[in-house]
Amino acid sequence: MVFVAIPDDDPPVISQSRALLRLQAAPDVTVKVWNTRPNGESDLLRRIISAHSVLNIRSSTQFTSYVLESATLLKHIAVWGTGYDNVDLFTARRLGITVTNTPNTATVSVAEHALAMALALAHRLPELNSRVRAGEWPRGLLTQLAGKTMGVVGTGAVGSRVVQIARGIGMKVVGWTVHPSDDRATQLGLRYVDLDTLLKEADVVSLHVRLSPQTRGMIGARQLEQMKPIALFINTARGGLVDEEALYNALLSGAIAGAGLDAFAEEPLVDDHPLRDLPNVIFSPHTAGTTTEALATGLDMAVDNILHFLAGRVDNRVA
């Protein structure tokens, strides 16, 4: 009998899903789901210590070197989602623990969310909604995005979809990627530039890169200072890409006009986080990829990764 642990289904996404029923119905497989997040390494270890495979739901669950070395029966971590920066891949490889993910299942959802945040900020929708509900009838100018420049940082699957949608509403697009090419620029209909140029030219800057040692903190005070005072900043990727203190200062001082944030350095966002006090920020709780369609596809892929691994096949390997 193989034990599969799901240690962090909070808030629940796989509980009561078709994907979980498929996993539970697999022969010789026992599954346990926790509907709370682990309270540190010891709690996580208690939950996975007997597991052959783990299905990881939340990026806040940290599979550190200590956790991986202590979970001596663990052979496979199936990450639900594209990002896997919460897993110590070096240690996983050293110990022979396979790590898989579910790439591109939420591409459309995350891209739509990024553009929705940009449009909501440009058209002042959260502010106007609140004020009309309060009995006011506020006037004032809105911002049209058609004709403006979208700066897409990272042109993988999600970033490419953002390019497509932005061009569809009449925006010009500049992009940054580690390995730009003329063919890719032509295919996407954008102009590749260096990051400094993108920040200076863009009216909306949207992040779509993975969190890695090279990208951690890539948007800090120096980068934010280069942006236009009218610019909007969107992050639906990872909170660790951004220096949140520098972002707070830029928003407070008016160095940039607004931000739409779905990802944070610490999640859930703490009650006293200073960004909460700013009127020119809109938030969502790292939920850009959790549409019904993306959820079902991603959970099915994560379960398939486990079932195929148990059958001797590895799909979507990252380590």
C-alpha positions, 0 to 999 in steps of 0.5 A: 500500500502506497501512502500519498499525503496532501499536507496543505489543501488550505483553502480547499481546492482538491477536497471533493474534486473529481481528481481526488476521487480518482486518486483515492480509487487507485489500487493500493493507494491510501490518501490523506488530506489536511485542510490546514497549512503546516505550521513549520517544518516539524508539522509538515514532517509529521504529515508526510513522514510516512508518505511515498508521494506528496501532492503539494497544493500551496507554495507556502509549504516549504520542502527544505533540505531538512524536510527532504532529508528527514522524510526518508520514505519520500520518493515523489513531490507532485506540485500543483501549479507551475512554480516549484521554488518552494522545493529545494531541488538541489537536495531533491536531486541528491536524494533521488526524490522526483519533483513534478509540476503542472505546466501551462494549465492556468496560462489563460486564467493568469493572463486574463487576471493580469489584464483584468487588474490593469483594466480595473486600475486604469478605469478606477473600478474598485474606487468607483464601485465603493463610492457609488455604493456609499451614495456618491456620484464621483466624476473624474477621468479614467485611463484608456489602455488602447494605444498605451504600451504594455511591458511584459517581463517574461514571455513564456506561456503566460506572458505570451498570452498577455501579449496576445490579449494586450494587442487585442485591446489595441496596446503596443507591447515591449517584452523582456526575456532572458533569451530574446530572438527576432523570430520570437518577437515577430511571432508574438508581435512585440519588440524585445528590449532590455529591462531598463528600457521596458520599465521606462517605456511601459505604461503597464508593467506585468511580471511573468517570470519564475522565482529563482535566485537570479530573479528574486528581488529583480524589481526593487527601488532602482527599477521602480524609479525608472517607471513613469509616474502614470505607470501601473505595476501588475504581479500575478507571478511570485511575491519574491520577485519584488521588493515590497518595501520599495514598491510601497514607497513608490506607490506612496510617493506617487512614483508610480500610479498603481499596482495590482498584486496577486502574489506576495512575499509572505502569504496569506498577506499579514494584517498589518502589511503597509500595502493594505493602507494604500488606495492605489493598490488592488489585491487578490489572494494568489488566486489568478489561476484558480478558475474552474477550468484551470483548477480541474485541468491542473488537479487532474494533471497533478494526480496523473503525475502521481499515478504515472509515477507509481506506474514507473513513468515520469511526466512533467519532471523538474527534478 
